[in-house]
Protein backbone atom coordinates (compact mmCIF):
# COMPACT_ATOMS: atom_id res chain seq x y z
CA UNK A 1 0.00 0.00 0.00
CA UNK A 2 1.36 3.40 -0.84
CA UNK A 3 0.16 6.80 0.28
CA UNK A 4 0.42 9.68 -2.12
CA UNK A 5 0.81 13.11 -0.58
CA UNK A 6 1.55 16.45 -2.11
CA UNK A 7 4.56 18.21 -0.55
CA UNK A 8 2.27 20.62 1.30
CA UNK A 9 0.30 17.68 2.74
CA UNK A 10 3.47 15.89 3.84
CA UNK A 11 4.71 19.05 5.55
CA UNK A 12 1.32 19.62 7.20
CA UNK A 13 1.41 16.05 8.51
CA UNK A 14 4.92 16.57 9.89
CA UNK A 15 3.77 19.82 11.51
CA UNK A 16 0.74 18.17 13.14
CA UNK A 17 2.85 15.34 14.52
CA UNK A 18 5.48 17.78 15.81
CA UNK A 19 2.91 20.05 17.47
CA UNK A 20 1.17 17.06 19.06
CA UNK A 21 4.53 15.87 20.45
CA UNK A 22 5.25 19.29 21.94
CA UNK A 23 1.78 19.48 23.49
CA UNK A 24 2.06 15.96 24.89
CA UNK A 25 5.23 17.00 26.71
CA UNK A 26 6.80 13.82 25.38
CA UNK A 27 10.55 13.33 25.20
CA UNK A 28 11.97 16.09 23.06
CA UNK A 29 14.10 14.16 20.56
CA UNK A 30 16.20 15.70 17.82
CA UNK A 31 15.85 14.41 14.27
CA UNK A 32 19.13 12.54 14.71
CA UNK A 33 17.91 10.90 17.93
CA UNK A 34 14.58 9.99 16.31
CA UNK A 35 16.40 8.47 13.31
CA UNK A 36 18.50 6.32 15.65
CA UNK A 37 15.49 5.33 17.75
CA UNK A 38 13.38 4.33 14.74
CA UNK A 39 16.28 2.45 13.16
CA UNK A 40 16.71 0.39 16.33
CA UNK A 41 12.98 -0.31 16.65
CA UNK A 42 12.09 -0.85 12.99
CA UNK A 43 15.16 -2.64 11.61
CA UNK A 44 16.08 -6.11 12.82
CA UNK A 45 18.84 -6.37 15.45
CA UNK A 46 21.65 -6.53 16.26
CA UNK A 47 22.45 -2.82 16.33
CA UNK A 48 25.87 -1.49 17.19
CA UNK A 49 27.18 2.02 17.66
CA UNK A 50 29.48 1.46 14.68
CA UNK A 51 26.61 0.15 12.53
CA UNK A 52 24.27 3.00 13.45
CA UNK A 53 26.99 5.55 12.67
CA UNK A 54 27.54 3.98 9.25
CA UNK A 55 23.82 3.75 8.53
CA UNK A 56 23.22 7.42 9.37
CA UNK A 57 26.47 8.67 7.84
CA UNK A 58 27.69 10.24 11.09
CA UNK A 59 30.59 9.57 13.45
CA UNK A 60 30.52 7.16 16.38
CA UNK A 61 30.79 10.02 18.90
CA UNK A 62 27.64 11.57 17.41
CA UNK A 63 25.76 8.31 17.94
CA UNK A 64 27.23 7.92 21.41
CA UNK A 65 26.01 11.38 22.48
CA UNK A 66 22.52 10.61 21.16
CA UNK A 67 22.52 7.26 22.95
CA UNK A 68 23.65 8.93 26.19
CA UNK A 69 20.56 11.16 26.05
CA UNK A 70 18.16 8.41 25.04
CA UNK A 71 19.65 6.04 27.60
CA UNK A 72 18.91 8.60 30.34
CA UNK A 73 15.31 8.67 29.03
CA UNK A 74 15.28 4.83 29.12
CA UNK A 75 14.34 4.66 25.43
CA UNK A 76 17.38 2.51 24.52
CA UNK A 77 20.11 0.67 26.40
CA UNK A 78 23.72 -0.20 25.59
CA UNK A 79 25.60 -3.35 26.46
CA UNK A 80 29.06 -4.62 25.63
CA UNK A 81 28.96 -7.46 23.09
CA UNK A 82 30.15 -10.58 24.93
CA UNK A 83 31.34 -12.18 21.66
CA UNK A 84 33.39 -9.15 20.62
CA UNK A 85 34.13 -6.79 23.49
CA UNK A 86 35.02 -4.02 21.02
CA UNK A 87 31.37 -3.72 19.97
CA UNK A 88 28.65 -1.94 21.90
CA UNK A 89 25.18 -3.34 21.26
CA UNK A 90 22.18 -1.03 21.31
CA UNK A 91 19.00 -2.65 22.58
CA UNK A 92 15.33 -1.82 22.79
CA UNK A 93 13.61 -1.14 26.11
CA UNK A 94 9.99 -1.44 27.20
CA UNK A 95 9.81 2.34 27.67
CA UNK A 96 11.22 2.87 24.20
CA UNK A 97 8.81 0.42 22.61
CA UNK A 98 5.87 2.21 24.24
CA UNK A 99 7.21 5.58 23.07
CA UNK A 100 7.60 4.40 19.46
CA UNK A 101 4.13 2.82 19.47
CA UNK A 102 2.56 6.01 20.83
CA UNK A 103 4.47 8.06 18.25
CA UNK A 104 3.13 5.83 15.46
CA UNK A 105 -0.39 6.23 16.80
CA UNK A 106 0.14 10.01 16.74
CA UNK A 107 1.15 9.89 13.09
CA UNK A 108 -1.97 7.91 12.23
CA UNK A 109 -4.16 10.39 14.13
CA UNK A 110 -2.51 13.35 12.42
CA UNK A 111 -2.86 11.74 8.99
CA UNK A 112 -6.55 11.03 9.58
CA UNK A 113 -7.13 14.78 9.72
CA UNK A 114 -5.45 15.53 6.39
CA UNK A 115 -7.66 16.58 3.50
CA UNK A 116 -7.03 14.27 0.54
C-alpha positions in Angstrom: 0.0 0.0 0.0 1.4 3.4 -0.8 0.2 6.8 0.3 0.4 9.7 -2.1 0.8 13.1 -0.6 1.6 16.4 -2.1 4.6 18.2 -0.5 2.3 20.6 1.3 0.3 17.7 2.7 3.5 15.9 3.8 4.7 19.1 5.5 1.3 19.6 7.2 1.4 16.0 8.5 4.9 16.6 9.9 3.8 19.8 11.5 0.7 18.2 13.1 2.8 15.3 14.5 5.5 17.8 15.8 2.9 20.0 17.5 1.2 17.1 19.1 4.5 15.9 20.5 5.3 19.3 21.9 1.8 19.5 23.5 2.1 16.0 24.9 5.2 17.0 26.7 6.8 13.8 25.4 10.6 13.3 25.2 12.0 16.1 23.1 14.1 14.2 20.6 16.2 15.7 17.8 15.8 14.4 14.3 19.1 12.5 14.7 17.9 10.9 17.9 14.6 10.0 16.3 16.4 8.5 13.3 18.5 6.3 15.7 15.5 5.3 17.8 13.4 4.3 14.7 16.3 2.4 13.2 16.7 0.4 16.3 13.0 -0.3 16.7 12.1 -0.9 13.0 15.2 -2.6 11.6 16.1 -6.1 12.8 18.8 -6.4 15.4 21.6 -6.5 16.3 22.4 -2.8 16.3 25.9 -1.5 17.2 27.2 2.0 17.7 29.5 1.5 14.7 26.6 0.1 12.5 24.3 3.0 13.5 27.0 5.5 12.7 27.5 4.0 9.2 23.8 3.8 8.5 23.2 7.4 9.4 26.5 8.7 7.8 27.7 10.2 11.1 30.6 9.6 13.5 30.5 7.2 16.4 30.8 10.0 18.9 27.6 11.6 17.4 25.8 8.3 17.9 27.2 7.9 21.4 26.0 11.4 22.5 22.5 10.6 21.2 22.5 7.3 22.9 23.6 8.9 26.2 20.6 11.2 26.1 18.2 8.4 25.0 19.6 6.0 27.6 18.9 8.6 30.3 15.3 8.7 29.0 15.3 4.8 29.1 14.3 4.7 25.4 17.4 2.5 24.5 20.1 0.7 26.4 23.7 -0.2 25.6 25.6 -3.3 26.5 29.1 -4.6 25.6 29.0 -7.5 23.1 30.1 -10.6 24.9 31.3 -12.2 21.7 33.4 -9.2 20.6 34.1 -6.8 23.5 35.0 -4.0 21.0 31.4 -3.7 20.0 28.6 -1.9 21.9 25.2 -3.3 21.3 22.2 -1.0 21.3 19.0 -2.6 22.6 15.3 -1.8 22.8 13.6 -1.1 26.1 10.0 -1.4 27.2 9.8 2.3 27.7 11.2 2.9 24.2 8.8 0.4 22.6 5.9 2.2 24.2 7.2 5.6 23.1 7.6 4.4 19.5 4.1 2.8 19.5 2.6 6.0 20.8 4.5 8.1 18.3 3.1 5.8 15.5 -0.4 6.2 16.8 0.1 10.0 16.7 1.2 9.9 13.1 -2.0 7.9 12.2 -4.2 10.4 14.1 -2.5 13.3 12.4 -2.9 11.7 9.0 -6.5 11.0 9.6 -7.1 14.8 9.7 -5.4 15.5 6.4 -7.7 16.6 3.5 -7.0 14.3 0.5 
